[in-house]
Amino acid sequence: MAYKIIASQCTVCGACEFECPNAAIRLKNDMYIIDPKKCTECEGHFDTPQCAVVCPVENTCVPA
């Protein structure tokens, strides 16, 4: 399973991009996206997916 970013809620602050240990998050067409092939939900790095932890808007980074 991977996480996704709810585009309508994303403020494009960029906090998630730098916290992702797998470099799965990138800016595309002025919106952040998560590559499901790279996203491991931070397994092996953190107990909780860091995109969801650092996002200032609740429920924007959610399970896909």
GICORBEL-V82888 format. One record per run of one state. SS is the DSSP state (alpha for helix, beta for strand, coil for the rest). FROM is the first residue (numbers start at 1). TO is the last residue. Records with the same first field share a line. If there is no record, write none. Layout:
# GICORBEL-V82888
SS->FROM-TO ; FROM-TO
This chain:
# GICORBEL-V82888
coil->1-2 ; 6-14 ; 20-24 ; 29-30 ; 35-49 ; 55-60 ; 64-64
beta->3-5 ; 25-28 ; 31-34 ; 61-63
alpha->15-19 ; 50-54
